[in-house]
Amino acid sequence: MKKSTIWTIVILIIIIIIAIIYINNLKLGSTIKLSSVEIRDYNGSKLSSINDFRENSIKGPQYINITNYHLEVSGLVDNPKNYTYDELIGKQNYEKVVTLHCVEGWDVTILWKGILVKDILPDVKPNKDANTVIFYAVDGYSVNYPLNYFNNDIIMAYQMNNVTIPPERGYPFMLVAEDKWGYKWIKWITKIQISNDTNYKGYWESRGYSKGGNLNESFLA
C-alpha cells in the first residue's frame, strides 16, 4: 500500500474520532428537560395539592389526544380560528395564585399558569353585536360569561403548581374563573363561541344555578 494512501486513511480516522468527541461534548453540554415537580409553596403562600380536588365532573375524567386537539374560537367574529395546543401555550404566559371555591363546601388554592383569554380575542375580532362568551368542554359541559368579564386577567390554565394539568383536572385547559363559584371553572375546553345570546344557560345554570356565579352571591338562581 502506498504511503500516501496510508496517510489518507490515518487522517480520515483522526477526523472521525474528533467528530465523535465533538458530538458527545455537545450532548453533554445540552439541557435535558426532566419532569416537573409539584410545588406546595409560592412566594410565601401555602398551596393545596393537585390531589385535593374532588371529582364532580358530569361524565368523569376526560382524556384528550393532544395530537389531534384544536381549540375552536368562532361565532360572532370576523376571523374564526382553530388553535393547536402548541400555538396556545406559545402565547404570552401568566401565573397567579387563585382559590377555587366549590358549592359543595371545599376549596383549593393553586398556582395557575396559562394564557389570558383576552389575548385570544383580538385574533378573532369579535363583532360589535357580541356580548357573551360561551365555553364548551369535550364532555358536553358548557358555561357562559359576559364578554366584558374578560377585560380582566382571566387565565386559561395548562399548568397547576408547576406541573401540566393532569387529565383528571382538565387537561389540556381549565378556565381559572376568578371570583366565580367552581361550576364556572370549565375543564377540557374544546370550543369558545362568541355570541349575543345573553339568555344562554350552561349545564348547571340550566339546572337552577346562578348564571352569574359570583362568589359574593348565592350560587342558586
C-alpha positions in Angstrom: 0.0 0.0 0.0 1.3 3.4 -0.9 2.4 5.8 1.9 0.0 8.4 0.6 -2.9 6.0 0.9 -2.0 5.1 4.4 -1.7 8.8 5.4 -5.1 9.4 3.9 -6.7 6.6 5.9 -5.0 7.8 9.1 -6.2 11.4 8.6 -9.8 10.2 7.9 -9.7 8.1 11.1 -8.5 11.1 13.1 -11.3 13.3 11.6 -13.9 10.7 12.6 -12.6 10.4 16.1 -12.6 14.2 16.5 -16.1 14.4 15.2 -17.3 11.7 17.6 -15.7 13.6 20.6 -17.3 16.9 19.5 -20.8 15.4 19.1 -20.5 13.7 22.6 -19.4 17.0 24.1 -22.4 18.7 22.5 -24.7 16.2 24.1 -23.1 16.5 27.5 -23.4 20.3 27.3 -27.1 20.3 26.2 -30.0 20.7 28.6 -32.1 17.7 29.2 -35.6 18.6 30.4 -36.7 16.5 33.4 -40.3 16.0 34.6 -41.6 19.0 36.6 -42.3 18.6 40.3 -45.4 19.9 42.0 -44.7 22.9 44.3 -46.7 23.5 47.5 -45.4 26.9 48.5 -45.2 30.0 46.3 -43.9 33.4 47.4 -44.9 32.5 51.0 -48.4 31.3 50.0 -49.2 27.7 51.0 -50.7 25.8 48.1 -53.2 23.0 48.0 -52.2 19.7 46.3 -53.5 18.9 42.9 -54.9 15.8 44.5 -57.1 17.9 46.9 -59.8 18.3 44.3 -62.9 16.2 44.5 -64.1 14.5 41.3 -67.5 16.0 40.4 -67.5 16.3 36.6 -70.6 15.3 34.8 -69.1 12.3 32.9 -65.9 11.6 34.8 -62.4 12.5 33.8 -61.8 13.1 30.1 -58.7 12.0 28.2 -57.9 14.2 25.2 -55.4 13.1 22.5 -53.3 16.3 22.3 -52.0 15.3 18.8 -55.5 15.9 17.4 -56.5 18.7 19.7 -57.8 22.0 18.4 -59.4 24.9 20.2 -62.2 26.3 18.0 -62.9 30.0 18.5 -65.9 31.1 16.4 -69.3 32.7 16.4 -69.8 36.4 16.0 -66.2 37.1 14.9 -64.6 38.3 11.8 -61.7 35.9 11.9 -62.6 32.4 13.3 -59.6 30.4 14.5 -58.6 26.8 15.2 -55.6 26.7 17.6 -53.3 23.8 18.3 -52.1 23.2 21.8 -48.6 24.4 21.0 -50.0 27.6 19.4 -51.9 28.5 22.5 -49.2 27.8 25.1 -46.8 29.7 22.8 -48.6 32.9 23.6 -47.5 35.1 26.5 -47.8 33.1 29.7 -49.0 34.3 33.1 -49.2 32.8 36.5 -51.2 33.6 39.6 -52.3 32.0 42.8 -56.1 31.7 42.8 -58.5 29.8 45.1 -61.3 27.7 43.6 -64.4 27.6 45.9 -66.8 24.7 45.2 -70.5 24.9 46.1 -70.1 21.6 47.9 -68.1 23.4 50.6 -64.5 22.7 49.8 -61.8 24.9 48.2 -58.3 24.6 46.8 -55.6 27.2 46.4 -53.4 26.6 43.4 -50.7 28.4 41.4 -52.1 28.5 37.9 -50.1 29.1 34.7 -51.5 29.8 31.3 -52.6 32.3 28.8 -55.1 35.2 29.1 -58.5 34.8 27.3 -58.3 38.5 26.4 -55.1 37.7 24.4 -57.1 35.3 22.2 -60.0 37.7 21.4 -58.1 40.2 19.3 -57.1 37.3 17.0 -60.7 36.5 16.1 -62.0 40.1 16.2 -65.5 39.9 17.9 -68.0 42.0 16.1 -70.0 44.9 17.5 -73.0 42.7 18.4 -71.0 40.3 20.6 -71.7 40.5 24.3 -71.4 36.9 25.5 -68.7 34.2 25.6 -69.7 30.5 25.8 -67.2 27.8 26.6 -67.7 24.2 25.7 -65.9 21.1 27.0 -65.3 17.7 25.4 -67.8 16.0 27.7 -70.7 18.3 26.7 -70.4 20.7 29.6 -70.8 24.4 28.9 -70.7 27.7 30.7 -71.2 31.4 29.7 -69.9 34.8 30.7 -70.4 38.4 29.7 -67.8 39.4 27.1 -66.6 42.2 29.3 -65.6 39.7 32.1 -62.6 39.0 30.0 -61.4 42.6 30.2 -59.9 41.1 33.5 -56.8 39.0 33.5 -58.6 35.6 33.3 -56.3 32.7 32.8 -56.9 29.7 30.7 -54.5 27.4 32.5 -52.4 24.5 31.3 -50.3 24.1 34.4 -51.1 23.9 38.1 -48.4 24.1 40.9 -45.7 23.9 38.2 -46.9 20.7 36.6 -49.0 20.1 33.5 -52.7 19.9 34.4 -53.5 16.1 34.6 -56.5 14.7 32.7 -58.4 14.4 35.9 -58.2 18.2 36.4 -59.0 19.3 32.9 -56.1 18.8 30.5 -55.3 20.5 28.3 -57.0 23.7 29.5 -59.1 24.8 32.5 -60.6 28.2 32.9 -59.5 30.0 36.1 -62.7 31.9 36.6 -61.7 34.3 39.4 -64.4 35.5 41.7 -66.8 32.8 40.4 -68.1 29.6 42.0 -66.3 26.4 40.9 -69.0 25.3 38.4 -67.9 28.3 36.3 -64.4 26.9 36.1 -64.8 24.8 33.0 -62.3 22.0 32.2 -61.3 20.1 29.0 -62.1 23.2 26.9 -62.5 22.5 23.2 -64.5 25.4 21.9 -65.1 29.1 22.6 -68.1 30.7 21.0 -68.6 34.5 20.8 -72.3 35.2 20.9 -75.0 37.8 21.5 -77.2 35.3 23.4 -77.4 36.8 26.9 -80.1 34.2 27.7 -77.8 31.2 27.2 -77.6 28.9 30.2 -74.8 26.5 30.7 -75.0 23.0 32.2 -75.6 23.9 35.8 -77.3 27.3 35.1 -80.0 25.4 33.2 -80.4 23.3 36.3 -81.1 26.2 38.7 -77.7 27.6 39.4 -77.0 31.3 39.1 -76.0 32.5 35.7 -73.5 35.0 37.1 -71.9 32.5 39.5 -70.4 35.3 41.6 -68.7 34.3 44.8 -70.3 37.1 46.8 -73.8 35.9 45.8 -75.7 32.6 46.3 -75.0 30.0 43.7 -78.7 29.3 43.4 -80.7 31.4 40.9 
